[in-house]
């Protein structure tokens, strides 16, 4: 045909001008024979004419469709948005509607179609109703395309090894479940998750190869699926089992009924893995660790739930593996606080949030102040004043103990020198500073001490460095060389908490140690005559302490007793020859100005 463009669509053919009877006949012939299902609909929404393809698609004769409500034939009223757009097209206020529908064929199968509604022009060859052109309804069968998309989506959303839902589908289901549980009132409004990790799976891959590892994962998936099916049979809702990656699996429970249900599911999962796996002649035993979380869905996010499950799984691993552990808000709060402290340690040092308090070291014979131990405190803007047990471990882990220790050493030496200058008539007191073993390894401690002493003007014999027994005993190489160099410099070396670690007394003769600080557990175990408040006595403690004091003195080492809280304890310690006492009997840790007051008076004689 001359004057026509290439490749016109059926709709375009119908919308073309038809000014002759021949053209009108051609129009109807093309319409009737078109392979695309089409119908002309009047402004009232009724079918004026439908072609054979339309009738075949719906499983009926096209003639029977005339006069039917077009919207009912293709389910346009099933959602408000499409229904409104369809009515706007009928009224001429909107140019086009395109939507996807799933229709039910009379033979029982479903047909996915793409529905397009577009207005017809008022040309003579186009059917009219009351003088007004109607709309053209076209319906394209897209079932094959939808089926292909569904297969591709299944492949995309499932793990090829275990054929379980993968991480993407799991999070899709989890997000949908949280949204549904938050807004629907029909269920329990709760959600539960078992987050499972196989113990020692890496060793299987490394020793037997990835092929055996994949078979093992598939076998684990089968057992977990059976567990979920049995749980679903008992409670009418089957948990979703998914492989999240590597050797990690998840069991998601929607509308959970409480922690007991999740605990039972976790226990069943562990039991299902107890029997050895037979993989082509390889008999493998396997255990798993599971983190269990169960809570209200309202206010819960997918990220928050997974973080809680991951944390709880870590606890299960840390507690010994081959077990399930329930999420504990208090334990998690402690972890969060620990993380918050760890992330702000270094900036806090730079901001000057740390201070030193000082606890007196008192001579047992004369009751006079002979030294002080510097104890660091963290004035945290959120958590208040924190004692060393809250942050020293964190500082040792991330290495900030070196920076913190250098600050404490410098501050303590300057303060000790200031007391010496402010009280020239009193014998100078020494200051004892705690040193972590990482400071010896990660910094040049000897150079740091020499520099601080030179800058502060403090004599070396007025500085005592305390290291724990476990850090000192067995020291060799660099740590021992550092301790010897510090001792040669004149700095005192003290072993803190002595009696709780190796207690290798023979090794003391080879260490440059000047003081032993007896752990407070020995002092608390003393038997006190006439003390009604005394704890259950342990006579062996007195014998051990007395023997250690005598041995230390033979080696030229002085002894300090920690945690002296009563005068009866002080009396007994003095009687068996202890040199120095430290504890609440004399004073709690106090600010520097309080030490200045104590310098002019003797501490209470026990």
Secondary structure, 3 states (H helix, E strand, C coil): CCCCCCCCCHHHHHCCCCCCHHHHHHHHHHHHHCCCEEEEECCCCEEEEECHHHHHHHCCCHHHHCCCEHHHHCCHHHCHHHHHHHHHHHCCCCCEEEEEEEEECCCCCEEEEEEEEEECCCCCCCCEECCEECEEEEEEECHHHHHHHHHHHHHHHECCCCCCECHHHHHHHHHHHHHHHHHCCCCCCEEEEEEEEEECHHHHHHHHCHHHHHHHHHHHHHHHHHHHHHHHHHHCCCCEEEEEECCEEEEEEECCCCHHHHHHHHHHHHHHCCCCEEECCEEECCEEEEEEEEEECCCCCHHHHHHHHHHHHHHHHHCCCCCEEECCHHHHHHHHHHHHHHHHHHHHHHHCCEEEEEEEEEECCCCCEEEEEEEEEEEECCCEEECHHHCHHHHHHHCCHHHHHHHHHHHHHHHHHHHHHHCCCCCCCEEEEECCHHHHHHCCHHHHHHHHHHHHCCCHHHEEEEEEHHHHCCCCCHHHHHHHHHHHHCCEEEEEEECCCCCCHHHHHHCCCCEEEECHHHHHCCCCCCCCCCCCCCHHHHHHHHHHHHHHHHCCCEEEECCCCCHHHHHHHHHCCCCEECCCCCCCCECHHHHHHHCCCCCCCC
